[in-house]
Amino acid sequence: MTVSKSNTFVDHLTTEELKKIWEPGSKINNWKDVRPGFPDKPLHLFGPGTDSGTFDYFTEVINGKAAASRPDYTASEDDNVLVQGVAGDEGGLGYFGFAYFEANQDKLKLVPIDAGKGAVAPSVQTISDGTYAPLSRPLFIYVSKAANQRPEVKTFVEFYLNTVPAIAKDVGYVALPAAMYEQDKTTYAGF
């Protein structure tokens, strides 16, 4: 979650507050309605469009069901549009991939999230070790046994397992711990 650098009042949000803001039918349009002590300031929401895996994941972990979200927010499949919207709006709140925050941290402020164990900000460390929960997730590829019989699929999966750890950071993702890649290679070898 991010807000504009000009937002001086949000120091964290809880998962319950996120649900209250983003759930279907939500009428929360002012920060004062999110938490006592927040200012009387319009709340403007920014997030991925409905074709995004980030949208599906966020709605599932926050609202309990994939694609369950209020529809009245600025949606875009282009995360740069979301960054610009949040950065330019003191009352804005948005979510998108961590890589877009990292590339725009001069304009955005991270919002730590409290899922009941204390507020945790996203970082390479908290994403990698899973403590930025529930808003961090691993990405997987799935291969059927039938597809795996095709040489080009097998070559791609082997390339993926051997290359992703080295290039994850280059494309803005957080690599899994090395032990997980080794476990995946072992599991795939027995497939």
C-alpha positions in Angstrom: 0.0 0.0 0.0 1.2 3.5 -0.8 0.2 7.1 -0.3 1.7 10.3 -1.6 4.8 11.7 0.1 2.6 14.7 1.0 0.4 12.5 3.2 1.5 13.1 6.7 -1.2 11.4 8.7 -1.2 7.7 7.6 1.5 5.8 9.5 0.0 2.3 9.0 -3.3 0.6 8.2 -4.8 -2.6 9.4 -6.2 -5.4 7.2 -9.6 -4.7 8.8 -9.3 -1.0 7.7 -8.3 -2.1 4.2 -11.4 -4.4 4.0 -13.6 -1.5 5.2 -12.2 0.6 2.4 -12.1 -1.9 -0.4 -14.9 -4.3 0.2 -17.8 -4.4 -2.3 -20.4 -1.8 -1.4 -18.0 0.3 0.7 -19.0 3.9 1.0 -15.8 5.0 2.6 -14.8 8.1 0.7 -13.2 10.2 3.4 -10.1 9.4 5.6 -12.0 10.4 8.7 -14.3 7.4 8.2 -11.3 5.0 8.1 -10.0 5.7 11.6 -10.8 8.3 14.4 -8.0 10.9 14.2 -7.6 10.8 10.5 -8.5 14.2 8.9 -11.6 15.2 7.1 -10.0 14.7 3.7 -11.4 12.9 0.6 -10.1 9.4 0.0 -9.2 8.5 -3.6 -8.4 4.9 -4.4 -6.1 3.6 -7.1 -5.5 -0.1 -8.0 -5.0 -2.6 -10.7 -7.7 -3.4 -13.2 -9.7 -6.6 -13.0 -7.4 -8.5 -15.4 -4.5 -8.2 -13.0 -3.3 -11.1 -10.8 -2.4 -8.4 -8.2 -6.1 -7.4 -8.2 -7.2 -11.0 -7.7 -4.7 -11.7 -4.9 -5.4 -8.5 -3.1 -9.2 -8.9 -3.2 -8.9 -12.5 -2.0 -6.7 -11.8 1.0 -8.4 -8.6 2.0 -12.0 -9.1 1.1 -12.1 -12.9 1.3 -12.9 -13.6 -2.4 -10.9 -13.0 -5.6 -12.4 -10.1 -7.7 -14.6 -8.9 -4.7 -14.0 -5.2 -4.7 -15.7 -1.9 -4.7 -15.8 -0.7 -8.4 -15.5 3.0 -7.8 -11.7 3.4 -7.8 -9.3 4.5 -10.5 -8.3 1.2 -12.1 -5.5 0.7 -14.6 -3.5 -2.1 -16.0 -0.6 0.3 -16.3 1.0 0.6 -12.8 2.7 3.9 -13.9 -0.7 5.4 -14.1 -1.5 4.3 -10.6 1.8 5.6 -9.3 1.1 9.0 -10.8 -2.4 9.1 -9.4 -1.3 8.3 -5.8 1.8 10.5 -6.0 -0.3 13.5 -7.1 -3.1 13.2 -4.5 -2.6 13.8 -0.8 -5.8 11.8 -0.2 -4.8 9.0 -2.5 -4.3 5.4 -1.5 -3.1 2.7 -3.9 -1.8 -0.8 -4.3 0.4 -2.2 -7.1 3.6 -4.3 -7.3 6.6 -3.4 -5.0 8.8 -2.8 -8.0 6.8 0.3 -9.0 7.2 1.7 -5.5 11.0 1.1 -5.6 11.2 2.9 -8.9 9.1 5.8 -7.6 10.0 6.1 -3.9 10.9 9.7 -4.3 7.1 10.4 -4.9 5.5 7.7 -2.7 5.3 6.7 0.9 4.9 3.1 2.0 2.1 2.2 4.3 2.9 -0.6 6.8 0.1 -3.1 7.2 -1.0 -4.6 10.5 -2.6 -8.1 10.1 -2.8 -8.5 13.9 0.9 -8.9 14.7 2.1 -5.3 14.4 2.5 -3.1 11.4 5.1 -4.3 8.8 6.3 -2.3 5.8 7.1 -4.0 2.6 10.8 -4.4 1.8 12.9 -6.9 0.0 13.5 -8.6 3.4 9.9 -8.7 4.7 8.6 -9.9 1.3 11.3 -12.5 1.1 10.8 -13.9 4.6 7.0 -13.7 4.4 6.5 -11.2 7.3 4.8 -8.7 5.0 1.7 -10.7 5.2 -0.8 -11.1 3.8 0.1 -8.8 1.0 3.2 -10.5 -0.3 3.0 -13.7 -2.4 5.2 -16.0 -4.3 4.6 -16.4 -8.0 4.5 -19.9 -9.5 4.4 -21.6 -12.8 2.4 -24.8 -13.2 3.1 -27.5 -15.8 0.9 -30.4 -16.5 2.5 -33.9 -17.0 1.3 -33.8 -20.6 2.8 -30.4 -21.3 6.1 -31.5 -19.6 6.5 -34.2 -22.2 7.0 -31.5 -24.8 10.8 -30.7 -25.2 10.2 -27.0 -25.5 8.2 -26.9 -22.3 10.8 -28.9 -20.4 13.5 -26.6 -21.7 11.6 -23.6 -20.7 10.9 -24.9 -17.1 14.6 -25.8 -16.7 15.7 -22.4 -18.0 13.2 -20.7 -15.6 14.3 -22.6 -12.5 18.0 -21.9 -13.3 17.6 -18.3 -14.4 14.9 -16.6 -12.3 17.0 -16.4 -9.1 19.6 -14.4 -10.9 17.3 -12.1 -12.8 14.3 -11.6 -10.4 15.8 -8.4 -9.0 16.5 -7.0 -12.5 12.8 -7.2 -13.4 11.7 -5.7 -10.1 10.7 -8.9 -8.2 12.0 -10.3 -5.0 13.7 -13.6 -5.4 12.7 -16.5 -3.2 15.3 -17.8 -0.8 17.9 -20.0 -2.6 16.7 -23.1 -0.7 13.3 -22.8 -2.2 14.7 -22.8 -5.7 16.8 -25.9 -4.9 13.6 -27.6 -3.5 11.7 -26.7 -6.7 14.5 -28.1 -8.9 14.4 -31.3 -6.9 10.6 -31.5 -7.1 10.7 -30.9 -10.8 13.4 -33.5 -11.4 11.0 -36.1 -9.9 8.1 -34.9 -12.0 
